[in-house]
Amino acid sequence: MELDKKTYTNQEIQNLTREPNLKECTFLELRNWAIVCYFLETGNRLSTSLNLQLKDVNLQTEVICIREIEDTSLVLKTIRMSKELKSVLQKYLQLRKGEAEDYLFCDSKGNQLTKAALIRAIIGYNRSRGVEKTSIHVFRYTFQRKKLKKLKLA
């Protein structure tokens, strides 16, 4: 089964997931790096990612709790964190701080990101890393392809 959607190449993934210099980078660069790593590791939708709160991330149990609305019902799901994603989120949360009810991915003032703001952030981040593909959906397609390759279907 071959996906006909554009995905990130291995080189683009390396460029996007390369850890920023934690002593010199800004909060926004660190946040964008964490978001990109999160998208590539989970394949979550934009809206799901924007609604994550700090309390949804449990670094001890390595689980992320996702709340989604399906057919007017709230559905709770859990995602196991890879060691790589756990490490990224630990570094991000050391700088992020905040209360349990705060949004995981926020603007520089701690407010929930809007879809438009997140899309702009990803466009700027990707381009700063030399990657011209900037669609949020490319992360989902790349995640899907990685999953299929692990199952040896692609």
Residue pairs with C-beta under 8 A, 6 or more apart in sequence:
1 148
1 153
1 154
2 154
3 141
3 144
3 145
3 148
3 154
5 137
5 138
5 141
5 144
6 133
6 135
6 138
6 141
7 138
7 141
7 142
7 145
8 16
8 40
8 131
8 133
8 138
8 139
8 142
12 131
12 133
13 40
13 142
15 129
15 130
15 131
16 36
16 40
16 125
16 126
16 129
16 131
17 33
17 36
17 37
17 40
18 129
19 33
19 88
19 91
20 29
20 30
20 33
22 30
22 91
25 33
27 95
27 96
27 108
28 108
28 121
29 125
30 91
30 92
30 95
31 92
31 96
31 105
31 106
31 121
32 121
32 122
32 124
32 125
33 88
33 92
33 125
34 88
34 89
34 91
34 92
34 105
35 49
35 105
35 118
35 121
35 122
35 125
36 122
36 125
36 126
36 139
37 84
37 85
37 88
38 44
38 49
38 85
38 88
38 89
38 105
39 49
39 136
39 139
39 140
39 143
40 139
40 142
40 143
41 81
41 82
41 84
41 85
41 143
42 49
42 64
42 79
42 85
42 143
43 139
43 140
43 143
43 144
43 147
44 66
44 79
44 140
45 140
46 115
46 118
46 119
46 136
47 115
48 66
48 68
49 105
49 118
50 103
50 105
50 112
50 113
50 114
50 115
50 118
51 67
51 103
52 64
52 66
52 103
52 104
52 105
53 100
53 101
53 102
53 103
53 104
54 93
54 96
54 98
54 99
54 100
54 101
54 102
54 103
54 104
55 65
55 100
55 101
56 64
56 65
56 66
56 67
56 104
57 64
57 89
57 93
57 104
58 64
58 65
59 81
59 86
59 89
59 90
59 93
62 80
62 81
62 86
63 78
63 79
63 80
63 81
64 78
64 79
64 81
65 76
65 77
65 78
66 76
66 77
66 78
66 79
67 74
67 75
67 76
68 74
68 75
68 77
69 75
81 89
96 104
96 106
98 106
98 110
102 110
103 111
103 112
103 113
105 113
105 118
106 112
106 113
107 113
107 117
113 121
118 136
119 136
122 134
122 136
123 134
126 132
126 133
126 134
127 134
145 154
148 154
